[in-house]
Structure formats: structure tokens, C-alpha cells
Amino acid sequence: MTKEERHSIILDQLIKKDSVLVTDLASILNVTSVTIRKDLTELEIQGKLYRSHGKAILIDPFTINRSVNDKERLYQEEKMSIGYEAAQLITHDDSILIASGTTLHNFARCIHPKHRLTAMTSSTSISQILSQKEDIDIIQLGGTLRHSSLSVVGDYSKMMLSECSFSKLFLGVDGIDFDFGITTTDIREARLNKAMMEASQKIIVLADSSKFGKRGFAKISNLEEIDIIITDEHIKKADVLRIEELGIKLVIARGNTQVNSKQ
């Protein structure tokens, strides 16, 4: 078997499974692990896969910090559908906490309360969106402004949160890794998100399907601490099964149709 043929089989395996162990590839191709590692090195240089701890991954699992303007252009339809589904979870006279992120911008646009709603947020953009809705009492968290996300971070924000209690936290993330947890790209924001979780009774993660298998620099929490994940219909079946195994309620946004995989 030629090197090119091995490379083709390796990539086929990754497309089917997302990740595969070096030892498994060696067995499939009937070559040594040394040969497989050399093949993976070449394919990684070509940008076709990512190597990590004795295995190959189809994509680089690490996400980068993008500006809010860049993120707004990505997965717009999916984010709006996710935002719509999240807005259906708001109840009568609710008090909610909203973190930062462009998916949460769409969530804010979908909020149309027929009652009084109290909403606290770390995002100045979300405060601006909600300010157009008369039935919402808005509390803007204070602190140091992150220019890339137009949201605040720091000890002052956490101090404000320590004096409040919310029924729900709507949280955006940069990555969902089943082994590592939910993450963001900024450690200050991760710490604030953790404080938000402690101030809330129910944790709801809003994340388009591209976030699965990705890992940001800063960990927010383990997945076991999450109550609900809302994502789009492009989520992989394997990811659906992993979420169900963890006992997390999954809501899949399909336009204006809601599908709950776990009641």
C-alpha cells in the first residue's frame, strides 16, 4: 500500500468517526504506530487533520477569540432559531441572567414578554437590544469592558451577582468538549460565567452545532453542571447521544419547531 493510499484511508476514517487512535489506524492499515505517526504529521502539516494525545482529530479543536462583529456574520440563521427556542423558556414575571455572545444577541431580539421581565446582562449590546422593549427591567452589570465582545468582566460584576438570584442563566460558549467541559476564549469571562451559574437556578447553554468538539482557552464548567443545551439541527447524532447519556435536556431548533430529545 502506498503512502497516498494510507493517507486516503486515514482521512476516510476521520470523516466517519471525527477522531481515531493511532493504534487503531495501525491495526486497520497493518503498519507500525511509527508509520502512522509520520503519516499524521504530514497530514497535519497539510492542514487536513489535528493530532492530539495519541489520536487524530478531523478539525483543530481549539477555538480562537474573534470580535463580536466577526461572530455576528457566522451561522446567522441557526443562531436566530436557537434564540427563538430559548425565548420560549421565559415564564411569567421571570428574572433571568443573560451572558454575552452573538447567539444571545439573537435571543434578546426574540424576547417579547407579555408581562414584566427582569433581565441582568454583562453585554452592553444586549442591554441596548432589550432597551427597545418596554416590559423589561434591565440591569447592566458593571466592570471592565472587553472590546472584542462588548461585555464587562471583573470583580465588580461578580460582587453585583453575589447579591442577586435568578431563575435561569442563558449562557453562550465558544466550545463544548465532552471530556473538558464548556469553555470560552477569555479567562476573565470564564470566571464571570461561573459566578453567573452560581447565581442561577437553571443553566441553559445556547450554542450552534459548530461549537461541539471545540475547546476554548478558559474552562467555565463541566457539562454535568448544565441543565439544558439549545442547538441547531446540524448537530451530529453522536453528540446527541452523548448529551442524553449525561442527562442534559436537549432542545434542537428547527425554525419555529422545537424538538426535545429528553423530557
C-alpha positions as a Python dict, from the first residue, in 0.01 Angstrom:
ca = {
    (1, 'M'): (0, 0, 0),
    (2, 'T'): (135, 341, -95),
    (3, 'K'): (161, 639, 139),
    (4, 'E'): (-107, 818, -60),
    (5, 'E'): (-344, 525, -17),
    (6, 'R'): (-280, 521, 359),
    (7, 'H'): (-350, 893, 379),
    (8, 'S'): (-679, 846, 193),
    (9, 'I'): (-790, 568, 431),
    (10, 'I'): (-689, 775, 736),
    (11, 'L'): (-898, 1070, 618),
    (12, 'D'): (-1193, 839, 539),
    (13, 'Q'): (-1177, 705, 895),
    (14, 'L'): (-1175, 1058, 1036),
    (15, 'I'): (-1473, 1165, 827),
    (16, 'K'): (-1669, 868, 964),
    (17, 'K'): (-1562, 898, 1328),
    (18, 'D'): (-1426, 1255, 1381),
    (19, 'S'): (-1132, 1109, 1576),
    (20, 'V'): (-932, 784, 1568),
    (21, 'L'): (-650, 640, 1777),
    (22, 'V'): (-302, 584, 1633),
    (23, 'T'): (-316, 221, 1749),
    (24, 'D'): (-647, 165, 1568),
    (25, 'L'): (-510, 312, 1246),
    (26, 'A'): (-201, 94, 1272),
    (27, 'S'): (-423, -211, 1306),
    (28, 'I'): (-651, -113, 1017),
    (29, 'L'): (-360, -40, 783),
    (30, 'N'): (-138, -322, 913),
    (31, 'V'): (161, -94, 970),
    (32, 'T'): (353, 21, 1277),
    (33, 'S'): (246, 307, 1501),
    (34, 'V'): (566, 487, 1396),
    (35, 'T'): (449, 483, 1034),
    (36, 'I'): (106, 614, 1134),
    (37, 'R'): (259, 898, 1337),
    (38, 'K'): (467, 1002, 1035),
    (39, 'D'): (155, 994, 816),
    (40, 'L'): (-38, 1204, 1067),
    (41, 'T'): (246, 1455, 1088),
    (42, 'E'): (239, 1502, 710),
    (43, 'L'): (-140, 1536, 702),
    (44, 'E'): (-131, 1786, 989),
    (45, 'I'): (124, 1998, 803),
    (46, 'Q'): (-113, 1994, 505),
    (47, 'G'): (-390, 2119, 734),
    (48, 'K'): (-607, 1809, 687),
    (49, 'L'): (-623, 1696, 1050),
    (50, 'Y'): (-510, 1777, 1403),
    (51, 'R'): (-301, 1550, 1626),
    (52, 'S'): (-375, 1519, 1997),
    (53, 'H'): (-263, 1266, 2263),
    (54, 'G'): (-217, 953, 2052),
    (55, 'K'): (-504, 1019, 1816),
    (56, 'A'): (-601, 1219, 1509),
    (57, 'I'): (-891, 1466, 1500),
    (58, 'L'): (-1057, 1586, 1182),
    (59, 'I'): (-1053, 1954, 1286),
    (60, 'D'): (-846, 2169, 1519),
    (61, 'P'): (-1043, 2154, 1848),
    (62, 'F'): (-918, 2490, 1974),
    (63, 'T'): (-1130, 2794, 1904),
    (64, 'I'): (-990, 3147, 1866),
    (65, 'N'): (-1106, 3478, 2005),
    (66, 'R'): (-1295, 3668, 1733),
    (67, 'S'): (-1451, 4013, 1755),
    (68, 'V'): (-1826, 4038, 1806),
    (69, 'N'): (-1860, 4183, 1454),
    (70, 'D'): (-1691, 3877, 1301),
    (71, 'K'): (-1906, 3639, 1503),
    (72, 'E'): (-2229, 3816, 1405),
    (73, 'R'): (-2176, 3705, 1043),
    (74, 'L'): (-2142, 3335, 1131),
    (75, 'Y'): (-2439, 3090, 1139),
    (76, 'Q'): (-2696, 3370, 1144),
    (77, 'E'): (-3000, 3154, 1065),
    (78, 'E'): (-2905, 2890, 1320),
    (79, 'K'): (-2847, 3149, 1591),
    (80, 'M'): (-3186, 3310, 1531),
    (81, 'S'): (-3361, 2972, 1555),
    (82, 'I'): (-3174, 2894, 1877),
    (83, 'G'): (-3265, 3236, 2015),
    (84, 'Y'): (-3631, 3180, 1935),
    (85, 'E'): (-3638, 2846, 2120),
    (86, 'A'): (-3460, 2997, 2420),
    (87, 'A'): (-3713, 3280, 2441),
    (88, 'Q'): (-3995, 3024, 2481),
    (89, 'L'): (-3844, 2920, 2817),
    (90, 'I'): (-3911, 3259, 2978),
    (91, 'T'): (-4202, 3239, 3223),
    (92, 'H'): (-4445, 3487, 3378),
    (93, 'D'): (-4272, 3762, 3581),
    (94, 'D'): (-3938, 3589, 3531),
    (95, 'S'): (-3596, 3709, 3647),
    (96, 'I'): (-3320, 3598, 3412),
    (97, 'L'): (-2947, 3641, 3365),
    (98, 'I'): (-2801, 3676, 3015),
    (99, 'A'): (-2430, 3633, 2941),
    (100, 'S'): (-2254, 3773, 2633),
    (101, 'G'): (-2227, 3637, 2280),
    (102, 'T'): (-2383, 3679, 1938),
    (103, 'T'): (-2623, 3385, 1981),
    (104, 'L'): (-2752, 3566, 2288),
    (105, 'H'): (-2797, 3883, 2080),
    (106, 'N'): (-3046, 3685, 1872),
    (107, 'F'): (-3207, 3551, 2188),
    (108, 'A'): (-3255, 3908, 2312),
    (109, 'R'): (-3419, 4004, 1982),
    (110, 'C'): (-3665, 3716, 2025),
    (111, 'I'): (-3780, 3817, 2374),
    (112, 'H'): (-4132, 3967, 2365),
    (113, 'P'): (-4275, 3941, 2718),
    (114, 'K'): (-4645, 3992, 2778),
    (115, 'H'): (-4563, 4053, 3143),
    (116, 'R'): (-4287, 4214, 3346),
    (117, 'L'): (-3944, 4061, 3296),
    (118, 'T'): (-3627, 4141, 3491),
    (119, 'A'): (-3308, 4079, 3296),
    (120, 'M'): (-2950, 4132, 3409),
    (121, 'T'): (-2671, 4107, 3149),
    (122, 'S'): (-2296, 4152, 3113),
    (123, 'S'): (-2337, 4256, 2748),
    (124, 'T'): (-2382, 4621, 2658),
    (125, 'S'): (-2514, 4511, 2316),
    (126, 'I'): (-2785, 4300, 2476),
    (127, 'S'): (-2884, 4587, 2707),
    (128, 'Q'): (-2924, 4805, 2400),
    (129, 'I'): (-3141, 4546, 2223),
    (130, 'L'): (-3360, 4494, 2529),
    (131, 'S'): (-3395, 4869, 2586),
    (132, 'Q'): (-3636, 4880, 2291),
    (133, 'K'): (-3884, 4661, 2485),
    (134, 'E'): (-4086, 4850, 2746),
    (135, 'D'): (-4188, 4549, 2956),
    (136, 'I'): (-3832, 4456, 3053),
    (137, 'D'): (-3648, 4591, 3356),
    (138, 'I'): (-3280, 4584, 3254),
    (139, 'I'): (-2987, 4570, 3494),
    (140, 'Q'): (-2648, 4625, 3332),
    (141, 'L'): (-2359, 4459, 3509),
    (142, 'G'): (-2066, 4691, 3571),
    (143, 'G'): (-1697, 4623, 3532),
    (144, 'T'): (-1414, 4634, 3280),
    (145, 'L'): (-1532, 4638, 2918),
    (146, 'R'): (-1396, 4373, 2682),
    (147, 'H'): (-1370, 4544, 2344),
    (148, 'S'): (-1386, 4220, 2143),
    (149, 'S'): (-1719, 4112, 2295),
    (150, 'L'): (-1864, 4445, 2416),
    (151, 'S'): (-1924, 4284, 2754),
    (152, 'V'): (-1799, 4353, 3105),
    (153, 'V'): (-1581, 4137, 3329),
    (154, 'G'): (-1413, 4170, 3667),
    (155, 'D'): (-1468, 4162, 4042),
    (156, 'Y'): (-1730, 4438, 4044),
    (157, 'S'): (-1954, 4229, 3817),
    (158, 'K'): (-1915, 3928, 4045),
    (159, 'M'): (-1993, 4142, 4351),
    (160, 'M'): (-2324, 4252, 4195),
    (161, 'L'): (-2412, 3891, 4114),
    (162, 'S'): (-2349, 3778, 4472),
    (163, 'E'): (-2646, 3987, 4586),
    (164, 'C'): (-2895, 3852, 4330),
    (165, 'S'): (-3079, 3530, 4243),
    (166, 'F'): (-3220, 3433, 3904),
    (167, 'S'): (-3443, 3153, 3779),
    (168, 'K'): (-3234, 3099, 3466),
    (169, 'L'): (-2897, 3179, 3313),
    (170, 'F'): (-2880, 3192, 2934),
    (171, 'L'): (-2516, 3124, 2853),
    (172, 'G'): (-2318, 3137, 2529),
    (173, 'V'): (-1994, 2941, 2491),
    (174, 'D'): (-1705, 2914, 2247),
    (175, 'G'): (-1663, 2539, 2283),
    (176, 'I'): (-1834, 2224, 2409),
    (177, 'D'): (-1594, 1937, 2468),
    (178, 'F'): (-1740, 1624, 2629),
    (179, 'D'): (-1415, 1549, 2810),
    (180, 'F'): (-1312, 1902, 2910),
    (181, 'G'): (-1643, 2087, 2951),
    (182, 'I'): (-1779, 2420, 2828),
    (183, 'T'): (-1526, 2691, 2753),
    (184, 'T'): (-1465, 3044, 2635),
    (185, 'T'): (-1156, 3219, 2499),
    (186, 'D'): (-1109, 3465, 2787),
    (187, 'I'): (-1031, 3356, 3145),
    (188, 'R'): (-1194, 3667, 3295),
    (189, 'E'): (-1517, 3591, 3114),
    (190, 'A'): (-1498, 3227, 3223),
    (191, 'R'): (-1476, 3336, 3587),
    (192, 'L'): (-1771, 3572, 3545),
    (193, 'N'): (-1974, 3299, 3373),
    (194, 'K'): (-1903, 3070, 3668),
    (195, 'A'): (-2030, 3337, 3907),
    (196, 'M'): (-2341, 3372, 3689),
    (197, 'M'): (-2401, 2998, 3721),
    (198, 'E'): (-2380, 3019, 4099),
    (199, 'A'): (-2643, 3296, 4099),
    (200, 'S'): (-2890, 3097, 3885),
    (201, 'Q'): (-3122, 2803, 3950),
    (202, 'K'): (-3114, 2664, 3594),
    (203, 'I'): (-2826, 2679, 3344),
    (204, 'I'): (-2921, 2697, 2976),
    (205, 'V'): (-2644, 2688, 2712),
    (206, 'L'): (-2713, 2837, 2369),
    (207, 'A'): (-2463, 2705, 2112),
    (208, 'D'): (-2477, 2637, 1740),
    (209, 'S'): (-2359, 2292, 1632),
    (210, 'S'): (-2016, 2419, 1520),
    (211, 'K'): (-1923, 2463, 1888),
    (212, 'F'): (-1928, 2088, 1959),
    (213, 'G'): (-1584, 1928, 1968),
    (214, 'K'): (-1423, 2271, 2014),
    (215, 'R'): (-1225, 2384, 2316),
    (216, 'G'): (-1156, 2743, 2423),
    (217, 'F'): (-865, 2854, 2640),
    (218, 'A'): (-1065, 2902, 2961),
    (219, 'K'): (-1293, 2644, 3119),
    (220, 'I'): (-1629, 2759, 3254),
    (221, 'S'): (-1759, 2432, 3397),
    (222, 'N'): (-1809, 2061, 3346),
    (223, 'L'): (-2102, 1957, 3131),
    (224, 'E'): (-2266, 1788, 3429),
    (225, 'E'): (-2348, 2134, 3567),
    (226, 'I'): (-2564, 2222, 3264),
    (227, 'D'): (-2942, 2170, 3267),
    (228, 'I'): (-3037, 2246, 2905),
    (229, 'I'): (-2849, 2281, 2575),
    (230, 'I'): (-3019, 2452, 2280),
    (231, 'T'): (-2854, 2396, 1942),
    (232, 'D'): (-2942, 2367, 1571),
    (233, 'E'): (-3048, 2070, 1361),
    (234, 'H'): (-2698, 2015, 1221),
    (235, 'I'): (-2580, 1859, 1546),
    (236, 'K'): (-2428, 1516, 1492),
    (237, 'K'): (-2615, 1209, 1614),
    (238, 'A'): (-2312, 1105, 1820),
    (239, 'D'): (-2324, 1438, 2005),
    (240, 'V'): (-2697, 1397, 2068),
    (241, 'L'): (-2632, 1057, 2224),
    (242, 'R'): (-2352, 1191, 2446),
    (243, 'I'): (-2578, 1470, 2573),
    (244, 'E'): (-2855, 1222, 2650),
    (245, 'E'): (-2609, 999, 2836),
    (246, 'L'): (-2521, 1295, 3059),
    (247, 'G'): (-2889, 1352, 3143),
    (248, 'I'): (-2891, 1702, 2992),
    (249, 'K'): (-3213, 1820, 2829),
    (250, 'L'): (-3151, 1892, 2460),
    (251, 'V'): (-3357, 2131, 2251),
    (252, 'I'): (-3295, 2122, 1877),
    (253, 'A'): (-3402, 2437, 1695),
    (254, 'R'): (-3572, 2367, 1363),
    (255, 'G'): (-3703, 2703, 1251),
    (256, 'N'): (-4006, 2762, 1471),
    (257, 'T'): (-4035, 2393, 1569),
    (258, 'Q'): (-3899, 2262, 1898),
    (259, 'V'): (-3773, 1906, 1942),
    (260, 'N'): (-3690, 1786, 2291),
    (261, 'S'): (-3480, 1471, 2294),
    (262, 'K'): (-3518, 1434, 2671),
    (263, 'Q'): (-3816, 1535, 2881),
}
